[in-house]
Amino acid sequence: MFRTVVVAAVLLGAWTQSAAVKAPAAPDPILVLETAKGTIEIRLFRAEAPKSVDHLLELMKRNFYRGQRFHRATASLVQVGDPMSRDMSRKDYWGTGNSGSPIGVFELSKKRSHVRGAVGLAHSGNPLGADSQIYIMKTASPGLDGKHAIVGQVITGMDVVDKVVVTDMIKNATVK
């Protein structure tokens, strides 16, 4: 009987250890931005910027980005996320708007840097004020490291990013 109890205890211990192993983390969400010039897919870094990613996903559920235009396009980046960009008559004000709900945290990653294809949260000087405006790096810009949260990376469609100009519209924005 003693031997049965010991074997049962050992088996129970093995089961308890295996039950304590965490389930694999859900894969990172992927934003899909469809434009007239093609599709851009962005892998979001949920483990490194959970509140920022959740904020963006909530905006996506509300179709926030659909119909917006890229309001900034330079040699080094493109930027979108101002709802005023839907209105061509307000073009002089594009880049000043957002969803109205700042994230309120600065999720700085020491693992990520502003390389080509990095996706970051734009702000006007205070990283706690970052909200809906996101930018995609066309060139590496290490001078931005530590100043803006990097929340994702383009996984397909950098050729599309390279073609984007101001006024190009996001026809559809989804998550997969």
C-alpha positions as a Markdown table, in Angstrom:
| # | Residue | x | y | z |
|---|---|---|---|---|
| 1 | Met | 0.0 | 0.0 | 0.0 |
| 2 | Phe | 2.9 | 2.4 | 0.9 |
| 3 | Arg | 4.3 | 1.9 | -2.6 |
| 4 | Thr | 0.9 | 2.7 | -4.2 |
| 5 | Val | 0.7 | 6.0 | -2.3 |
| 6 | Val | 4.2 | 7.0 | -3.3 |
| 7 | Val | 3.5 | 6.2 | -7.0 |
| 8 | Ala | 0.2 | 8.1 | -6.8 |
| 9 | Ala | 2.0 | 11.1 | -5.1 |
| 10 | Val | 4.7 | 11.1 | -7.8 |
| 11 | Leu | 2.1 | 10.9 | -10.6 |
| 12 | Leu | 0.1 | 13.7 | -9.0 |
| 13 | Gly | 3.2 | 15.9 | -8.7 |
| 14 | Ala | 3.9 | 15.3 | -12.4 |
| 15 | Trp | 0.4 | 16.2 | -13.3 |
| 16 | Thr | 0.4 | 19.3 | -11.1 |
| 17 | Gln | 3.6 | 20.5 | -12.7 |
| 18 | Ser | 2.3 | 20.0 | -16.3 |
| 19 | Ala | -1.0 | 21.7 | -15.4 |
| 20 | Ala | 0.9 | 24.7 | -14.1 |
| 21 | Val | 2.7 | 25.2 | -17.5 |
| 22 | Lys | 1.1 | 28.2 | -19.1 |
| 23 | Ala | -0.8 | 27.8 | -22.3 |
| 24 | Pro | 1.0 | 29.2 | -25.3 |
| 25 | Ala | 0.5 | 33.0 | -25.8 |
| 26 | Ala | -1.9 | 34.0 | -28.5 |
| 27 | Pro | -0.2 | 35.0 | -31.7 |
| 28 | Asp | 0.4 | 38.7 | -32.2 |
| 29 | Pro | -2.5 | 40.4 | -34.0 |
| 30 | Ile | -1.9 | 41.6 | -37.5 |
| 31 | Leu | -3.4 | 44.9 | -38.8 |
| 32 | Val | -4.3 | 44.9 | -42.4 |
| 33 | Leu | -4.5 | 48.3 | -44.1 |
| 34 | Glu | -5.9 | 48.2 | -47.6 |
| 35 | Thr | -5.1 | 51.1 | -49.9 |
| 36 | Ala | -5.5 | 51.8 | -53.6 |
| 37 | Lys | -1.8 | 51.1 | -54.0 |
| 38 | Gly | -1.9 | 47.7 | -52.2 |
| 39 | Thr | -2.1 | 46.1 | -48.8 |
| 40 | Ile | 0.1 | 46.7 | -45.7 |
| 41 | Glu | 0.2 | 44.1 | -43.0 |
| 42 | Ile | 1.6 | 45.0 | -39.6 |
| 43 | Arg | 2.4 | 42.6 | -36.8 |
| 44 | Leu | 1.6 | 44.2 | -33.4 |
| 45 | Phe | 3.9 | 43.6 | -30.4 |
| 46 | Arg | 1.3 | 42.8 | -27.7 |
| 47 | Ala | 3.8 | 41.5 | -25.2 |
| 48 | Glu | 5.9 | 44.6 | -25.4 |
| 49 | Ala | 3.1 | 47.2 | -25.6 |
| 50 | Pro | -0.1 | 45.6 | -24.3 |
| 51 | Lys | -2.0 | 48.8 | -23.5 |
| 52 | Ser | -1.0 | 50.5 | -26.7 |
| 53 | Val | -1.9 | 47.4 | -28.8 |
| 54 | Asp | -5.2 | 47.0 | -27.0 |
| 55 | His | -6.0 | 50.7 | -27.7 |
| 56 | Leu | -5.3 | 50.2 | -31.4 |
| 57 | Leu | -7.3 | 47.1 | -31.6 |
| 58 | Glu | -10.3 | 48.9 | -30.0 |
| 59 | Leu | -10.0 | 51.6 | -32.6 |
| 60 | Met | -9.9 | 49.0 | -35.3 |
| 61 | Lys | -13.2 | 47.4 | -33.9 |
| 62 | Arg | -14.8 | 50.8 | -34.3 |
| 63 | Asn | -13.6 | 51.1 | -38.0 |
| 64 | Phe | -11.7 | 54.2 | -36.8 |
| 65 | Tyr | -9.0 | 54.1 | -39.6 |
| 66 | Arg | -11.3 | 53.2 | -42.5 |
| 67 | Gly | -11.6 | 56.2 | -44.9 |
| 68 | Gln | -8.7 | 58.1 | -43.3 |
| 69 | Arg | -5.9 | 59.5 | -45.4 |
| 70 | Phe | -2.2 | 59.4 | -44.8 |
| 71 | His | -1.6 | 63.0 | -43.6 |
| 72 | Arg | 2.2 | 62.8 | -43.6 |
| 73 | Ala | 4.5 | 61.3 | -46.1 |
| 74 | Thr | 8.2 | 62.1 | -46.0 |
| 75 | Ala | 11.4 | 60.4 | -47.2 |
| 76 | Ser | 11.7 | 58.7 | -43.8 |
| 77 | Leu | 8.1 | 57.8 | -42.8 |
| 78 | Val | 4.3 | 57.9 | -43.5 |
| 79 | Gln | 1.7 | 58.7 | -40.9 |
| 80 | Val | -2.0 | 58.1 | -40.4 |
| 81 | Gly | -4.6 | 58.3 | -37.6 |
| 82 | Asp | -6.2 | 61.7 | -37.8 |
| 83 | Pro | -10.0 | 61.4 | -38.4 |
| 84 | Met | -10.0 | 65.0 | -39.9 |
| 85 | Ser | -8.1 | 63.5 | -42.9 |
| 86 | Arg | -11.4 | 62.1 | -44.1 |
| 87 | Asp | -12.4 | 65.7 | -45.0 |
| 88 | Met | -10.3 | 67.3 | -47.8 |
| 89 | Ser | -11.6 | 70.8 | -46.9 |
| 90 | Arg | -9.8 | 70.4 | -43.5 |
| 91 | Lys | -6.4 | 69.5 | -45.1 |
| 92 | Asp | -4.6 | 72.4 | -43.4 |
| 93 | Tyr | -5.5 | 70.8 | -40.0 |
| 94 | Trp | -4.6 | 67.2 | -40.8 |
| 95 | Gly | -2.2 | 65.7 | -38.3 |
| 96 | Thr | -3.7 | 67.6 | -35.3 |
| 97 | Gly | -6.6 | 65.3 | -34.5 |
| 98 | Asn | -6.9 | 61.9 | -32.9 |
| 99 | Ser | -9.5 | 59.6 | -31.3 |
| 100 | Gly | -9.7 | 61.8 | -28.2 |
| 101 | Ser | -8.6 | 59.0 | -25.8 |
| 102 | Pro | -4.9 | 59.1 | -25.2 |
| 103 | Ile | -3.3 | 55.8 | -24.1 |
| 104 | Gly | -1.8 | 57.4 | -21.0 |
| 105 | Val | 1.3 | 55.1 | -20.8 |
| 106 | Phe | 4.6 | 55.1 | -22.6 |
| 107 | Glu | 5.5 | 51.5 | -23.4 |
| 108 | Leu | 9.2 | 51.8 | -24.3 |
| 109 | Ser | 10.8 | 48.7 | -25.6 |
| 110 | Lys | 14.5 | 48.2 | -25.2 |
| 111 | Lys | 14.3 | 45.3 | -27.7 |
| 112 | Arg | 13.0 | 47.4 | -30.6 |
| 113 | Ser | 14.4 | 50.3 | -32.6 |
| 114 | His | 13.3 | 52.5 | -35.4 |
| 115 | Val | 14.3 | 50.4 | -38.3 |
| 116 | Arg | 12.7 | 50.3 | -41.7 |
| 117 | Gly | 9.2 | 49.0 | -41.3 |
| 118 | Ala | 8.9 | 49.8 | -37.6 |
| 119 | Val | 5.5 | 51.1 | -36.5 |
| 120 | Gly | 5.4 | 53.6 | -33.8 |
| 121 | Leu | 2.9 | 55.9 | -31.9 |
| 122 | Ala | 3.1 | 59.5 | -32.8 |
| 123 | His | 2.7 | 62.3 | -30.2 |
| 124 | Ser | 3.3 | 66.0 | -30.0 |
| 125 | Gly | 6.0 | 66.0 | -27.4 |
| 126 | Asn | 4.6 | 64.0 | -24.5 |
| 127 | Pro | 4.6 | 60.2 | -25.1 |
| 128 | Leu | 1.7 | 59.9 | -22.6 |
| 129 | Gly | -0.4 | 61.8 | -25.1 |
| 130 | Ala | 0.0 | 59.2 | -27.8 |
| 131 | Asp | -3.4 | 58.1 | -29.2 |
| 132 | Ser | -4.5 | 57.0 | -32.7 |
| 133 | Gln | -1.7 | 58.4 | -34.9 |
| 134 | Ile | 0.7 | 55.7 | -36.0 |
| 135 | Tyr | 3.7 | 56.0 | -38.3 |
| 136 | Ile | 5.6 | 53.6 | -40.4 |
| 137 | Met | 9.4 | 54.0 | -40.9 |
| 138 | Lys | 10.6 | 54.0 | -44.5 |
| 139 | Thr | 14.2 | 54.4 | -43.3 |
| 140 | Ala | 16.0 | 53.6 | -40.1 |
| 141 | Ser | 15.8 | 56.6 | -37.7 |
| 142 | Pro | 17.7 | 55.7 | -34.5 |
| 143 | Gly | 17.2 | 59.3 | -33.3 |
| 144 | Leu | 13.6 | 58.4 | -32.5 |
| 145 | Asp | 14.6 | 55.5 | -30.2 |
| 146 | Gly | 13.5 | 56.1 | -26.6 |
| 147 | Lys | 11.1 | 58.9 | -27.7 |
| 148 | His | 8.3 | 57.0 | -29.2 |
| 149 | Ala | 6.8 | 53.6 | -28.4 |
| 150 | Ile | 7.3 | 51.0 | -31.2 |
| 151 | Val | 4.1 | 48.9 | -31.3 |
| 152 | Gly | 4.6 | 46.8 | -34.5 |
| 153 | Gln | 6.5 | 45.9 | -37.6 |
| 154 | Val | 5.4 | 45.8 | -41.3 |
| 155 | Ile | 5.5 | 42.1 | -42.4 |
| 156 | Thr | 4.3 | 42.6 | -45.9 |
| 157 | Gly | 3.6 | 45.7 | -48.0 |
| 158 | Met | 6.7 | 47.8 | -47.6 |
| 159 | Asp | 6.6 | 48.4 | -51.3 |
| 160 | Val | 3.2 | 49.9 | -50.7 |
| 161 | Val | 4.5 | 52.1 | -47.9 |
| 162 | Asp | 7.2 | 53.4 | -50.2 |
| 163 | Lys | 4.6 | 54.6 | -52.7 |
| 164 | Val | 2.2 | 56.3 | -50.2 |
| 165 | Val | 1.7 | 60.0 | -50.6 |
| 166 | Val | -0.3 | 62.5 | -48.6 |
| 167 | Thr | -4.0 | 62.0 | -49.4 |
| 168 | Asp | -3.8 | 58.2 | -50.1 |
| 169 | Met | -6.7 | 56.7 | -48.3 |
| 170 | Ile | -7.1 | 53.6 | -46.2 |
| 171 | Lys | -10.0 | 51.9 | -48.0 |
| 172 | Asn | -10.3 | 49.2 | -45.3 |
| 173 | Ala | -8.6 | 48.3 | -42.0 |
| 174 | Thr | -9.0 | 44.9 | -40.4 |
| 175 | Val | -7.3 | 42.6 | -37.9 |
| 176 | Lys | -6.3 | 39.0 | -38.5 |
